[in-house]
């Protein structure tokens, strides 16, 4: 949705823009200086800007290289939905330009720049005679090497425009772009709020491959614990428990977010989208159930491993105790037999074998007693 109205005649918009300019320490002059001939204002700090316009009959995808030229142009007349996606390290100057063009609220811009926000949805109206935008913060999860990472994704939803900010690479854009290219895709026949639903659905569905991988790894760890094929599995167990805790901290507020979007009507959310949001809510309920199951499984694996280690240590201590107990009387006999005094062996040749026979009898008798009492 392009900015409506003359900003010089809208004091509330001018005050809002001055506010977020102060927030970003980028207070612009009243009029942006004209570009030099041939000068191109490009995205900075590695931030990628992609604009997708589409309607049921056609679509257009543009990689924005000249930001000033792009912001000066209007959407094509045939475009029913415009999606502007900014991905990569946050560039305050670039975000400032898009915030000015699409009149994004300064408080929401602060949340976009602060990348440690909890998933939430807020309505930011600018004035009484202008429709507000729905501001949404969600979290994207991905498996990176040996751990799970979470990135922030922010959305500004208007009637015909969706502006999104992704913390890192445009993975979200690549996941949904193929559906926009499909002429028979349901997305091409609905409004911008349905595009938001599709993006949110992708974010929630990304939980399931990670949970499936964690489940497979926990099963392998269980086999290692029960059959003793691994000496130390605690680091792996704690790593997966940490990943599950992170996913749980994300899934719960995401569930509250979807519930709020479904239950509280908004001018930018169509009834069709509100209906489809129920499906995302059901998926999040399933995700939470799986998270609780796997967390309990990981905790039980920890307790099982510690119990097996303790039991193995007890068996070792029992064996050592039995050996020590058997040698106590033998040590006593050997001590008495070896005292510095006349011994039968010096006079009788059979005394030495008899001594050994007596020692073996004592040891064997003790082993028999231990076995009879089920001590060994």
C-alpha positions in Angstrom: 0.0 0.0 0.0 1.6 3.3 -1.0 1.5 6.2 1.3 -1.7 8.2 0.9 -2.1 11.9 1.2 0.2 14.9 1.2 2.4 14.6 4.3 2.6 18.4 4.6 -1.1 18.4 5.2 -0.9 15.5 7.8 0.8 16.8 10.9 0.5 13.4 12.6 2.6 11.7 9.9 5.2 14.5 10.1 5.5 14.0 13.9 5.8 10.3 13.5 8.5 10.6 10.9 10.5 13.0 13.0 10.2 10.5 15.9 11.6 7.5 14.1 14.3 9.7 12.5 15.4 10.6 16.0 15.2 6.9 17.0 17.5 5.9 14.2 19.8 8.9 14.5 19.1 9.6 10.9 17.2 12.8 11.0 16.9 13.8 7.3 16.6 17.3 6.0 13.1 18.4 5.0 13.8 17.5 1.4 16.0 14.7 0.3 18.9 16.0 -1.9 18.6 15.2 -5.5 20.8 12.4 -6.8 23.7 13.2 -9.1 23.3 12.1 -12.7 24.0 8.3 -12.9 24.1 7.9 -9.1 22.3 4.8 -7.8 21.2 4.5 -4.2 21.9 0.8 -3.4 21.0 -1.3 -0.4 23.8 -1.3 2.2 25.3 -3.7 4.7 24.5 -6.7 2.4 20.8 -6.2 2.7 18.8 -7.7 -0.2 15.6 -6.0 -1.3 13.1 -8.0 -3.4 9.7 -6.8 -4.7 7.1 -9.2 -6.0 3.9 -8.0 -7.6 1.2 -10.4 -8.6 -2.4 -11.0 -9.5 -4.2 -14.1 -10.8 -3.0 -13.5 -14.4 0.6 -12.5 -14.0 3.5 -11.7 -11.6 6.7 -9.7 -11.6 9.8 -10.2 -9.4 12.3 -7.4 -9.1 15.6 -7.4 -7.3 15.9 -3.8 -6.1 19.3 -2.3 -6.9 18.3 1.4 -7.0 16.3 2.1 -3.8 15.5 5.7 -4.6 14.2 4.9 -8.1 12.1 2.0 -6.7 10.6 4.1 -3.9 9.7 6.9 -6.5 7.7 4.4 -8.6 4.2 3.2 -8.0 3.0 -0.3 -8.2 1.9 -1.5 -11.7 -1.8 -1.0 -12.4 -2.4 -4.7 -12.7 -0.8 -5.6 -9.3 -3.3 -6.7 -6.7 -0.7 -7.7 -4.1 2.8 -6.3 -3.5 5.4 -8.0 -1.3 8.5 -6.1 -0.4 11.0 -8.3 1.4 14.2 -7.0 3.0 16.7 -9.7 4.1 20.1 -9.6 5.6 21.9 -7.5 8.3 19.8 -4.6 9.3 20.6 -1.4 7.6 19.0 1.5 9.6 19.3 3.9 6.7 17.6 1.6 4.3 14.9 0.6 6.8 14.4 4.4 7.4 13.6 5.0 3.7 11.0 2.2 3.5 9.5 3.3 6.8 9.1 6.8 5.4 7.6 5.6 2.1 5.1 3.2 3.7 4.5 5.2 6.9 5.6 2.5 9.3 5.2 3.3 12.9 8.5 4.3 14.8 7.8 2.0 17.7 7.5 -0.9 15.2 10.7 0.1 13.5 12.5 -0.1 16.9 11.2 -3.6 17.3 12.4 -4.5 13.8 15.9 -3.2 14.6 15.9 -5.0 18.0 16.4 -8.7 16.9 15.5 -10.3 20.2 11.8 -9.7 20.2 9.1 -12.1 21.3 6.5 -13.1 18.7 3.6 -10.7 18.9 1.0 -8.8 16.8 0.1 -5.2 17.2 -2.1 -2.7 15.4 -0.4 0.7 14.6 -2.9 3.2 13.1 -1.4 6.4 11.9 -4.5 8.7 11.9 -8.3 8.6 12.1 -8.8 8.9 8.3 -6.1 6.3 7.3 -6.3 2.6 7.7 -3.6 1.2 10.0 -1.2 -1.6 9.4 -0.9 -4.8 11.3 2.6 -5.3 12.7 3.7 -8.9 13.4 6.9 -10.3 14.8 7.5 -14.0 14.3 10.5 -16.4 14.7 12.0 -18.6 12.1 13.9 -21.8 13.2 16.5 -23.7 11.3 19.0 -26.5 11.9 22.6 -25.1 11.7 25.4 -27.6 12.1 24.9 -29.2 15.5 22.3 -26.8 17.0 19.1 -25.0 16.3 19.0 -21.2 15.5 16.2 -18.8 15.7 15.9 -15.6 13.6 13.4 -12.8 13.8 11.0 -12.0 10.9 8.9 -8.9 11.0 5.8 -8.1 8.9 3.8 -4.9 8.1 0.5 -5.9 6.6 -1.6 -3.5 4.7 -4.7 -4.1 2.4 -2.6 -4.7 -0.7 1.0 -4.6 0.6 3.1 -6.8 2.8 6.5 -5.4 3.9 8.7 -8.0 5.6 12.1 -7.9 7.3 14.2 -11.1 7.6 17.2 -11.1 9.9 19.5 -13.1 7.7 19.5 -14.6 4.2 16.2 -14.5 2.2 15.3 -18.2 3.0 11.7 -17.2 3.6 11.4 -15.6 0.2 12.9 -18.6 -1.6 10.4 -20.9 0.2 7.3 -19.0 -1.0 8.5 -17.6 -4.3 7.8 -20.9 -6.1 4.2 -20.8 -5.1 3.8 -17.2 -6.5 5.3 -18.4 -9.9 2.7 -21.1 -10.1 -0.3 -19.8 -12.1 -2.8 -22.2 -10.4 -1.5 -21.5 -6.9 -4.2 -20.5 -4.4 -2.0 -17.7 -3.3 -2.3 -15.9 -6.6 -6.1 -15.6 -6.2 -6.2 -14.1 -2.7 -5.2 -10.8 -1.0 -2.0 -9.8 0.9 -3.2 -11.3 4.2 -3.3 -14.7 2.5 0.3 -14.2 1.5 1.0 -13.5 5.2 -0.8 -16.8 6.1 1.4 -18.7 3.6 4.6 -17.3 5.1 3.5 -18.0 8.6 2.5 -21.5 7.6 6.0 -22.1 6.2 7.6 -20.8 9.5 5.5 -23.2 11.6 6.0 -26.1 9.2 9.8 -25.7 9.6 9.5 -27.0 13.1 8.6 -30.5 12.0 11.8 -31.5 10.1 13.8 -30.4 13.1 11.6 -32.3 15.5 11.9 -35.4 13.4 15.6 -35.2 13.3 15.8 -34.7 17.1 13.5 -37.7 17.5 15.7 -39.9 15.3 18.8 -38.8 17.3 17.2 -39.5 20.6 16.3 -43.0 19.4 19.9 -43.6 18.5 21.0 -42.3 21.9 18.5 -44.6 23.6 20.1 -47.6 21.8 23.5 -46.4 22.9 22.4 -46.0 26.5 20.7 -49.4 26.7 23.3 -51.4 24.9 26.3 -49.6 26.1 27.7 -48.8 22.7 28.7 -45.3 23.7 30.7 -44.3 26.8 29.4 -40.8 27.3 26.2 -39.6 25.7 25.3 -36.9 28.2 26.7 -34.0 26.0 24.4 -35.1 23.1 21.4 -35.5 25.4 21.9 -32.0 26.9 22.4 -30.5 23.5 19.1 -31.9 22.3 17.4 -30.8 25.5 18.7 -27.3 24.9 17.4 -27.3 21.3 14.0 -28.5 22.6 13.9 -25.8 25.2 14.6 -23.2 22.5 11.9 -24.5 20.3 9.5 -24.5 23.2 10.2 -20.9 24.0 9.4 -20.0 20.4 6.4 -22.3 19.8 4.4 -21.1 22.8 4.3 -17.3 21.9 3.8 -18.2 18.2 0.7 -20.1 19.3 -0.5 -17.1 21.2 0.2 -14.9 18.2 -1.8 -17.1 15.8 -4.6 -17.4 18.3 -4.8 -13.6 18.6 -4.8 -13.1 14.8 -7.6 -15.7 14.5 -9.8 -14.4 17.3 -9.3 -10.6 16.9 -10.5 -9.3 13.5 -8.5 -6.7 11.7 -9.3 -4.6 8.7 -6.2 -6.0 6.8 -7.1 -9.7 7.6 -9.7 -11.2 5.3 -12.2 -13.8 6.6 -10.6 -16.4 4.3 -7.2 -15.8 6.0 -8.7 -16.0 9.4 -10.2 -19.4 8.6 -6.9 -20.7 7.3 -5.1 -19.5 10.4 -6.9 -22.2 12.4 -4.8 -24.7 10.5 -1.6 -23.0 11.6 -2.9 -23.0 15.2 -3.6 -26.8 15.0 0.0 -27.3 13.7 1.4 -25.4 16.6 -0.6 -27.4 19.1 0.9 -30.5 17.5 4.4 -29.0 17.7 3.9 -28.3 21.4 2.7 -31.8 22.0 5.8 -33.2 20.3 8.1 -30.9 22.2 6.7 -32.0 25.5 7.0 -35.6 24.5 10.6 -35.3 23.3 11.5 -33.2 26.4 10.2 -35.9 28.7 12.0 -38.5 26.6 15.3 -36.7 26.8 14.9 -36.2 30.5 14.1 -40.0 30.9 17.2 -40.8 28.9 19.3 -38.7 31.2 17.9 -40.4 34.2 18.3 -43.9 32.6 21.9 -43.1 31.7 22.7 -41.9 35.2 21.0 -45.0 36.7 23.0 -47.3 34.4 26.2 -45.6 35.2 25.4 -45.8 38.9 24.4 -49.4 38.6 27.6 -50.2 36.7 29.6 -48.5 39.5 27.7 -50.4 42.1 28.6 -53.7 40.4 32.2 -52.7 40.3 32.2 -51.8 43.9 30.4 -55.1 44.8 33.0 -57.1 42.9 35.9 -55.3 44.7 34.2 -55.7 48.0 33.7 -59.4 47.5 37.4 -59.8 46.5 38.5 -57.8 49.6 36.2 -59.8 51.9 37.6 -63.1 50.6 41.2 -62.0 51.1 40.6 -60.7 54.7 40.7 -64.1 56.3 43.4 -65.3 53.9 45.5 -62.3 54.8 45.0 -63.1 58.5 46.1 -66.7 58.0 49.1 -65.6 55.9 50.1 -63.1 58.6 49.9 -65.7 61.3 51.6 -68.3 59.2 54.5 -66.0 58.3 55.3 -64.8 61.8 58.9 -65.1 63.0 58.4 -68.3 65.0 58.9 -72.0 64.4 56.4 -73.2 61.8 55.3 -76.8 61.0 56.7 -76.6 57.5 60.2 -76.7 58.8 59.5 -80.2 60.4 56.6 -81.6 58.3 56.7 -81.5 54.5 53.0 -81.9 54.2 52.2 -78.7 56.3 52.7 -76.3 53.3 50.1 -78.0 51.0 47.7 -78.3 53.9 47.9 -74.6 54.5 47.1 -73.8 50.8 44.2 -76.4 50.9 42.8 -74.6 54.0 43.0 -71.2 52.3 41.3 -72.4 49.2 38.6 -74.0 51.3 38.0 -70.7 53.1 37.8 -68.7 49.9 35.5 -71.3 48.2 33.3 -71.5 51.2 32.9 -67.7 51.3 32.0 -67.6 47.6 29.4 -70.4 48.1 27.9 -68.4 50.9 27.7 -65.2 48.8 26.1 -67.1 45.9 23.6 -68.7 48.2 22.5 -65.3 49.6 22.3 -63.9 46.0 25.0 -61.4 46.7 26.8 -62.4 43.5 
